Amino acid sequence: MALIDVSVPLRPNMIVWDDAAIRVERTLAIAAGDVCNETELGLSVHTGTHVDAPLHFVDGAPPIDSLPPELFVGPAEVVDAQAAERRIDGALVAELVPQGTERVLFKTRSARLWDLAGFSEDYVCLDASGAAVLVERGVRLAGIDYLTIGDEEAHRVLFRGGIVALEGLDLRAVEPGAFRLVCTPVLIAGADGAPARALLEPL
């Protein structure tokens, strides 16, 4: 079984959304005479590869710990949205995503932004019309290869339509096609999101 890790490693000084702080600090070290090595982590739940729960943009909606784990494991389509300049609209989604697709991951031109020193506003994401077509097509999970699946209204359309977002993927080594997604968001009680490890198995 060949698994492709499409997660972005958490590390100091990594690209984050809106200058959110991240701290990865070795607090105990065997080399310094401590009994073990130990690392402390401080970050927003929307850092790196992560899942947005509906609670992120819809008050009273489900938090991350209420989402069924089977939502994050199963068939997924990686689709080529590299032609989109800034927004993935309804017409492009209708072209790329067949009816009944359960999980879809958008490969965009944003991949190059992971090589920059800091966050860039020149990313591609869904607009509200694209999000609406995903809801109509029966999608349950939508992912993308930078730090946001869409603008504010797109998030609300997705979440109110029962779709969760998997953001911050690295799809540079993945060709569009059919895969099995295995994603494990951290179980954080009542949270609006969680860091995640995301793996793809070619089908």
C-alpha positions in Angstrom: 0.0 0.0 0.0 1.6 3.3 -1.2 0.4 6.2 0.9 1.1 9.8 -0.1 1.4 12.2 2.8 -0.3 15.5 1.7 0.1 17.2 5.1 2.2 20.3 5.8 4.6 19.7 8.7 4.1 21.9 11.8 7.2 23.9 12.4 8.4 27.3 13.7 8.2 30.1 11.2 5.9 28.2 8.9 3.3 30.0 6.7 0.2 30.7 8.7 -3.1 32.4 8.1 -3.3 36.1 9.1 -0.1 36.0 11.1 -1.4 33.5 13.7 1.3 32.6 16.2 2.8 29.1 16.3 5.2 27.9 18.9 7.2 24.6 18.7 9.6 24.6 21.6 11.9 21.8 23.0 11.4 22.2 26.7 13.3 19.2 27.9 16.4 17.7 26.2 18.4 14.6 27.0 21.5 16.4 25.7 20.9 19.0 28.4 20.7 16.4 31.1 17.0 15.9 31.2 15.5 12.4 31.5 13.7 12.7 28.1 13.1 15.0 25.2 9.8 16.9 25.3 8.3 19.5 23.0 5.5 22.0 23.7 3.2 23.2 21.0 1.2 26.4 20.8 -0.9 27.2 17.8 -4.3 28.1 16.3 -6.4 25.1 15.3 -6.4 26.5 11.8 -2.6 26.1 11.4 -1.0 24.0 8.7 -3.1 21.1 7.4 -6.3 21.3 9.3 -10.1 20.6 9.3 -12.6 23.4 9.6 -15.7 22.3 11.5 -19.1 24.0 10.7 -18.8 25.9 14.0 -15.9 27.9 12.5 -18.4 30.2 10.6 -21.8 29.2 11.9 -22.6 29.8 15.5 -24.3 26.7 17.1 -23.1 24.4 14.3 -21.3 21.2 15.0 -17.8 21.4 16.5 -14.9 19.2 15.4 -15.4 16.5 18.1 -19.0 15.8 17.0 -18.1 15.0 13.4 -18.2 11.3 12.5 -14.7 9.8 11.9 -15.9 8.0 8.7 -16.4 11.4 7.1 -12.6 11.6 6.9 -11.9 8.2 5.5 -13.0 7.0 2.0 -12.9 7.7 -1.7 -11.8 11.1 -2.7 -11.2 12.8 -6.1 -8.3 15.1 -6.6 -9.4 17.5 -9.4 -7.3 19.9 -11.5 -8.4 23.5 -10.8 -5.1 25.1 -11.8 -6.8 27.0 -14.5 -8.6 29.1 -11.9 -7.0 32.6 -11.5 -8.4 33.5 -8.1 -11.8 31.9 -7.5 -13.2 28.5 -8.3 -16.7 29.4 -9.3 -19.8 27.3 -9.9 -19.2 26.7 -13.6 -15.7 25.2 -12.9 -17.0 23.1 -10.0 -19.8 21.8 -12.3 -17.1 20.8 -14.9 -14.7 19.2 -12.4 -16.9 17.5 -9.8 -19.4 14.7 -10.8 -22.8 14.4 -9.1 -22.5 12.2 -6.0 -18.8 12.8 -5.3 -18.3 12.4 -1.6 -14.9 14.0 -1.1 -13.1 16.4 -3.4 -9.6 17.9 -3.1 -8.8 20.9 -5.4 -5.3 21.1 -6.8 -4.7 24.7 -7.7 -1.9 27.1 -8.7 -1.6 28.0 -5.0 0.9 25.1 -4.5 3.8 27.4 -5.4 2.9 29.7 -2.4 4.2 27.1 0.0 7.7 28.0 -1.2 7.4 31.6 -0.2 8.8 33.0 3.1 5.4 34.3 4.3 1.7 34.2 3.8 0.5 35.3 0.3 -2.9 36.8 -0.6 -2.5 35.5 -4.2 -4.2 32.2 -3.4 -7.1 30.4 -5.2 -10.2 29.4 -3.4 -14.0 28.7 -3.8 -16.5 31.5 -4.2 -20.1 31.1 -3.0 -21.3 29.8 -6.3 -18.7 27.1 -6.3 -19.6 26.1 -2.8 -23.3 25.9 -3.8 -22.5 23.5 -6.6 -20.6 21.3 -4.2 -23.6 21.2 -1.9 -25.9 20.4 -4.9 -23.5 17.6 -6.0 -23.7 15.8 -2.6 -20.1 16.5 -1.5 -19.4 16.0 2.2 -15.8 17.1 2.4 -13.9 19.7 0.3 -10.2 20.2 0.5 -7.7 22.6 -1.0 -4.0 23.1 -1.3 -3.5 26.4 0.6 -4.9 27.8 3.9 -8.5 28.5 3.1 -11.2 26.7 1.1 -13.1 29.9 0.2 -14.2 33.4 1.2 -16.5 34.0 4.1 -19.7 33.4 2.2 -18.3 30.2 0.6 -17.5 28.8 4.1 -21.1 29.6 5.2 -22.6 27.9 2.1 -20.4 24.8 2.7 -21.1 24.5 6.4 -24.8 25.1 6.1 -24.9 22.5 3.4 -23.3 19.9 5.6 -19.8 20.0 4.0 -16.6 20.2 6.1 -13.3 21.8 4.9 -9.9 20.3 4.8 -7.4 23.1 4.3 -3.6 23.5 4.0 -2.9 20.4 1.9 0.3 19.9 -0.1 -0.8 18.3 -3.4 2.3 19.1 -5.4 3.3 15.4 -5.7 -0.2 14.3 -6.5 -1.7 13.9 -10.0 -5.5 14.4 -10.3 -7.4 11.2 -10.0 -9.1 8.8 -7.7 -7.7 8.1 -4.2 -8.7 6.9 -0.8 -8.4 9.7 1.8 -7.3 8.9 5.4 -7.5 12.1 7.5 -7.2 12.2 11.2 -8.1 15.6 12.8 -7.1 15.9 16.4 -10.1 15.4 18.8 -10.5 18.7 20.6 -13.7 19.1 22.6 -15.9 21.9 21.4 -13.4 23.4 18.9 -14.1 25.0 15.6 -11.3 23.1 13.9 -8.3 20.9 14.4 -4.9 20.2 13.0 -4.9 17.0 10.9 -2.7 14.4 9.2 -3.9 13.7 5.7 -2.9 10.7 3.5 -3.9 9.6 0.1 -3.9 6.0 -1.3 -4.1 5.7 -5.1 -7.0 3.6 -6.3 
